């Protein structure tokens, strides 16, 4: 929690001023019962009406001053809490953007969304409530006890015993509540994940009439979250009734002990009224402390989750180049596993020279996308070496990696103009965007739109066809003039004529560009300088199109089937 608390350090002066104002307000509130005692014990028996008016006016002034001080301090606390939470959320988001794909897989997207929303809100509430009541409530309790000990030690001892028992109860309840709030936040992550899956896959869900199944999944996740929240709430809810019982019992004891002492002539009757005023003040302050502990419980659990993101180590450091790569692009005995159980790639080796094209073919789950992810250093290989640009990919900086262009299967478009979707926050010249759109075979349909490049695209490109979305993604990858272009099933939504025109445009406009083309279509790979045939994470065969047609049965059968079975 120390890292999150460190965000308060730049605001330490403002916090100190707010705490001082709260301290002054607590002092003013503590003086009011003393004036009340003076009126009851001194002014009323003496029938001194001017003294009563003076003391009453002073009580009203103290109450007004305390109210103004509390309002001022509360506004300062709210502003500080908002600014601290804004900075915290900004840094968590920034760190999330720098997480490696492996770390993203461990945290999960739903958990990161929950941490950026629910957890930062809980931390905000903790900072706010602690600044508002963290000084006032303890000050009222301690100040009230000190003043009552000065007035009547016997009754003050009763109040002290009640306060100690109350704080012990709150501490025990809070100690049990914090772990349960952490479990409740994890359950909330599951609810967010189910919602994300339903939102992203709504078309498939409706097409397959799976609404009932998804409703059941959501209800199960929602019920689990409710149960965890109920368990945490039940534990923490015990604090209020327990403290009420203890404090009310103490109130009875104060009245009983005070009555006996008044009857024995050891205490003035008016002092009982003063003690009851202080006891009410201490009671309300103690309940305020209980609420603060509740906020601290939730905030501490959330702060721990935020620190897991903020303090997550950089697991992809940039290493100094140790040797010259044998080729522009390649792998040397590379093995990789997502879960660390079975290899998703095993012993993969190939080389490619600058300006050549690598084709990758294989059935679903054979490791094609994994190979592309390793080339772009989205993941680091478990064993072996990956070469890109004539260097070990681990020696490339983020700036170097940004010179690569890639189109993956599940990319989405921004809710912005076509120009911004292709430029993608790079402020590229419109001439480069138009050139990339022409190469990607997207310029014809862009021109036909009402506003051309300035046409607005709905979220995820909902107002475009699948082929149009795919061509915009290819244009995005080409617009930055990359040194390496990776196309992962980038032609899957294109008709054969458009796909052929795209291949021809790439050969014409991107000559000399090193490319990796992953496709299920042999026609998209046949012009590649080297083709890999993957099976279960291993290279079953590699070579040119003509070589594989002679030596690889799987490749030959795939090519013949895609030609309409003419070779069968």
N, C-alpha and C positions, 0 to 999 in steps of 0.2 A: 504493500500500500504506500510505501515511501515514495515511489516514483510518481504516483498520482498526486500525493500531497505536495510534491515539489512544484506543481503548477501554481500553487498559492504563493510561492516565494516572490515573484515579481510584484505581487499585490500586498506585500506584508505591511507596508505603511498604511494603506487604506484599511486593511483588516485591523491593524492596531488602533486606528482612529475609531472605527466602528465598535471595537471592543471597549474602548475607553468611554464612548458615549453610552453603551449598554451598561457599563459599570456605574456611570453617573446616574442612570435611570434607576438601577437597582438600589443605590444609596438613597435616592429620593423616596422610593417606595418603602424602604425600611424605616424611614423617619416618621411616616404618617401614623403608625400605631402609637408611637411615643407621644405625639401631640394629642391623640385621642385619650390616652391615659391621663395626660395633664388636664384635659377638660373634665373628665369624669372624677378624678381624684381631688383636684385642686379648685378648679374654676366653679364647677357646679355646687359643691358644698358651701363655697364662699359666696355664692350668688353674684359672681363677678361677670356681668354680662359683657362688658367690653373685652375682657380676657377671652371669653368664649368666642366672640366675633373675630378677635385677632387670631386665635388658634385655628378656628374653622377656616378663615381666609387663607392662612398659611398652609393648611392641609389641602385646600383647593389648588393653591399655587404649586405645591409639590406634586400633586396628582397631574396637573396640566404639564408641568415640566417633565415629569416621567413619561407622559404620553408622547410629547414632542420628541424627546430623546429616543424613545423606542421606535417611533415612525422614521426618524432620520436614520437610525442604525439599521432598521429593516430594509430601507431603500438601498443603503450602501451595500448591505449583504446580498441583496438580490442582484445588483449590478455586478459585483465581484463574482458571484456564482455563475452568472450568465457568461461573463468574459472568460473565466477559467474553463468552463465546460466547452465553450466554443473553441478555445485553443486545444483542449484535450481531444475533442472530436476531430479537429483538423489533423492533429498529429497521428491519431489512430488511423484515420483514413489514409494519410500519407504513407504510414508504415504498411498498411494493407496493400497499397499499390506496389510496394517494393518487395512484398513477400514472393518467394519462389512458388512455382506451381506445386511442388511437393508440400510446402507449408500451407498453401491454400487447401490442398486436399486434406491435410490433418485438421485444420481449423473448421473447414466446410464453409460454404458461402452463407448458409442460413445462420450459422453461429456468428460470423463476422457482421452480418446485417443486424442481428440482435444486439451484439456488443456496441455497434455504432448508434443504436437507437435506445433500447431499454436500459443498457448498462450505463451509458453516459447520462441518461435521465436520472437514474438512481444516485449517481455520483453528484449530479447537480443538486438534487434534493438534500443529500448529506451535507455538502458544503453550505447550502443555504440555511438549513435548520441548525447546524452547529454554530454558525455565526449569529443567528438570531437568538437562540436560547442557550448556547454552550457556555456563555458567561453569565447571563442574567439568572438562569435557573440555579446553578450552583452557588452564585453569589447570594441569592435570596435565602437559600437553605443555610449556608454557612453564616451569613450575617444575621439571619433570624435566630440561629442557635446561640451565637455569641451574645446578642442583646438579651435573649431570654435568660442566659446564664448570669448575666450581670444583674438582671431584675430579680429572678427567683430560681436559684440553682436546683431546687427539688423538682419543680415542674419542667425545668430545662432538661434534667436528666431523663425524664419520660420522653420528651421530644427527641433527644439524641438517640435513645434506644429504638424508637420508632423509625427514625431516619436511617440508622444503620441497618435495621432489618429490611427496610424498603429497598435500599441500595443493593443489599445482598440478594434479594429476590430478583431485582432487575438484572443483576449480573448473571445469575444462574439462567434466567430465561433467555437472555441474549446469547449466552454461550451455546445454548442448544439451538437457537434460531438461525445463526449465521450459516452453518453447513446446509440447513434445509433451504435457505434462500438460494444457495449455489445450485442445489439440485433443481429448484424451481426454474432458474434461468436456463439450465440445460434442457429442461422439458419445453420451455418456450422456444428454444432453438429448433426443436423438432417441429413445432407448429409452423414456424416461419418456413422451414424447408418444405413441408407439405404444401403450403400456400404457393411457394415459388414454383414447385413442380406442377401444380394445377394451373397456374397462370401461364407458364411457358408451354405447357402441353394441352391447352384447352381444346385445340382443334382435333387432336388425336382422341382426346377423351370423349368429345361429342361424336366424332365419326364412329367410334367403336361402342358408343352407348355405355360408357363406363362411369357415368355420373354416380350411380349407386355405390360402386366400389370405392371411388374417390371420396364420397361423402362418409363412408364407413372409416376410411383411413384418417380423414380429418377429425372425425368425432373421437376416434381412439386417441389420436395425438392430443386433441383438445382436452379430453377427459384426464389423460395422464398429467398434462400441465395443470389442470384444475386441482387434481389430487395433491401434487407437489406444493402448489401454492396454498392449498387448504392446510396441509401439514405444517408449513412454515407459519401461516397465519394463526393456526390454532395454538402453536407454541408461544408466539409473540403476543397473542390476544390474552394469554393468561396473566400478562404483566399488569394490565389495568385493574381487573377485579381483585387480584391479590394485593396490589398496593392500596386500592380503595379500602379493602377490609383492614389492612394493617393501620392505615392512617385514621380511619374512623374509630378503630379500637383505641388508638392513641388519643384521639379527641375525647373519648369517654373517660380514659384514665386521667387526662388533664383536668377535666371537670370534676371528677370524683376527688382526686388528690387536692385540687384547689378548694373544693368545698370543705374538706376536712381541715385544711389549714386556715381558712377564713373562720370556721367555727371555733378553732383553737386560738384565734386572735393573732396568728402568726403572719397574716397577709391581709392586705386591703382588698375589699370586694372588687374595686375597679381594676385591679391588676389582672383578675381573671379574664375580663373583657380584652385587655391588652394581649394576654397570652392566646386567647382564642383568635384574635386577629392575626397574630404571628403564626399560629398553627395553621390557619387557613392559607396564609401566604406560603408557608413552607409546604403545605399539602399540594397546592397548585404547582409550585415550582418542582416538586418531586415528580408529579405526573408529567410535567414538561420534560424532565430528565428522562423519564421512561420513553416518551415519544422520540427524543433525540437518539436514545440507544436503538430504537427501532430503525430509524433512518440510517444510523451508523451500521447496523447489521446488514441491511440491504446494500448500502453504499460500499461497505468493505468487501462483500462478496462480488459486487460488480467491479470494483477497483482491481481486485485480483484478476478477474477475467480480462480487463483492459491491459493490465501489466503483462499478461501472457503474450499479447500482440506487440506491445511497445518494446518489450525486452527480448522478443524472439531474435535469435542470432542470425547474422547473415550467413546462410548456408551455401552461397554461391560466390565466394570471394574471387577476385580477379588475380590470377597467378601470373608470375613473370614467364615469358616464353623460354622454354628450356632446350628446344631443339627445332630444327626446320622440318616442316611437314613434308611428307613424301609426295603430296599432291595438293591441288587447290581445294578439293573437297574429298572427304573420305572418312572411313572408320577402320579401326584396327582392333580386332577381337573384342568388340563392344558387346557387353551384356547389361541388361537393365530389367528391374522388376518394380512395379508400382507398389505392391504390397509386401515385397520381400519374401514371398513364399515360392512362387514359380516364376521363372524368367519370362518376361514379355518379349525380350530380344535376347538371343543367345549366340555369341560368337560371330557377330556380323562384321565382315571386312569387305571393303571396296575402295576404289580410288577414282577420282574424276579430275580432269584437267580444266583449267580456266576456259570458259566459253562453251563447255560441253553441257549436254543435257542428260540427266539421270532419270530413268523411268522406273517406277515401282508398281508391281502388280501382285495381287494376292487376295485370297478370300477374306471375308470379314473376320477380324480378330487375329490376323496374321502378324500385326505389328507395324503396319504401314504408317499410321499417324504417329506412333511412338518414335519411329525412325526420324520423321520430320521434326518432332518436338526436341529430340536430342541434337539435331543439326542446328536448331535455333536456340539451343541452351535454355529451353523452358524447363528441362530436367537435366541433371547431370548423370552421366553413365555410371553404373555401379562398378564396372570393370572395363578396361580398354580405353582407347583414346579416340576422340572425335576431332577431325580437322575441318576447319572452315576458313576460307580465304588464305590458305597456306599457313595457318597457325592452329595451335591447339585451341579449341573453342573456349576453354577455361581461361585463356589469357586475353580474351577479347573483352573490352569494357562495354558498358551499356551503350555508350555512344557508337561503338563499332557495331553492336548488334542491331542498332536502330537503322543501319544502312541496308538491312535485309527486308525483303517484302514477302508476305505470306498470305495465303488464303486458305482457311480451314473450313471444315464441313459445317460447323455450327456457329459461324460468326453472324452478328446481327448489325443492323444499321441504326444510326442515330435518329432521334426525332428532330431533324433539322433539314436544311436544304440539300439538294444533290451535290452542290459544290462542296459544302462542309463535310458531307459524308465521304467524298473522294479525297479532299484535302486533309481531313481528319486532324484538325488543330495544328497543322503544320504551316498554314498561311502560304500555300503554294500559289504560284502565278496561275491565272485562269488559263493561260496558253498551255501550261504543262498538264492541267486537269483535262482540258479538251483533247490534247494529244493522247493521254492515257485512256480516255473514254473511247476514242476512235480505235485504238489498238485492241481494247477489250470488247469491241463490237457493241458498245453501249451508246455511242453518239447519235445513231439514227433514232432510237426511241426517246432519247433525251430531247432532241430537237423537236420531236412531235408533241412534247408536253407543253402545257400552257405557258409556263414561265421558264422553260429550258433548265439551265443549271440552277436557277433560283426556285425551282419547284420544291415544295415542302414534302418531306418524306415522313410518313407516320412512324410511330415507334415500331421497331423491328421490321420496317419496310412493309407494313400491312397493306398499303395501297399500291404495291408493286407485285408483279408476278415473280415466281421463283427464279426464272431465267433472268429477269431484269435485276433482281437483287444480286444474283451471282455475278453478273457482268459489272455491276457497280463495285463489288468487292474486289474483283480482278483489277479494275481501274484504280482503286485505292492502293493496291499493292504496287502497281506500275508507276503511279504518279510521282513517287519519291525517287525515281531512277535508282533502284536498288542494285547492289553488287551481286546479290543472290536472290533468286525468286523461287519460292516454294508454293506449289499449287497442289493442294490436297483435295482431290475429287472436285476441283473447281469447275468442271464441265458436266457435272451429274445432272443439272437441271436444264442443260442446253440441248436443243435439237441437233441432229447430226450435221446439218448444213451450217448452223451457227458455230458449232464446235470446230468444224473444218476451217471456217473463215478465221476463227480465233487462232488456231494453230498456224495458219499461213501468216497472219498479222504478227504473231510473236516471232516467227522466223525472219520476217522482213524488218520489223522495227526494233527488235531486241537481239540482233546478231551480236555475238560476243558476250552475252549475258549467261552466267552459269545458272542453270535451272534444275529443279527437282520437281518432277511431275508424277503425282500419284493418281492413278485412275483405274477404274474397272474396265475401261475401253482400250482394247489393244490398238485401235486406230489412233488414240491420243499418244501412244508410246512408241509406235513403230519407227519414228524418225529419231528417237533418242540414241545417243552415242553408247549408252550402257543401260541395260534393263535388269533390274533385280526381280526375281520371283520369290516371294516370301511364303513360307508355310510354317505356322506355329512358332513364329519368332525366329526362324532360321532361314538362311538363303538356300533355297532349293536349287536355284540355277541363276547364272548371270551371263550376260553377253549382249550382242546386238540382236535385232529382230530376226535377221536371217539365221544367226547361230542358234537362237532359242527355238525357232521353228524346226530345226533339224534335231536338236539335242534334248529339248524339254517337252515331255508329253503333255503336262498340264498347260503350258503356254500355247502349244499347238492346238489342243482341243478347245481352249478358250477362244483363240483366234478363229478357228473354223466355225464354232457355234455362233460367233458374232457376225460371221459372213453369211449367216442364214443356213449353215449346214451344207454348203456346197462341197466341202472337202470330205464329208462323211459318205 
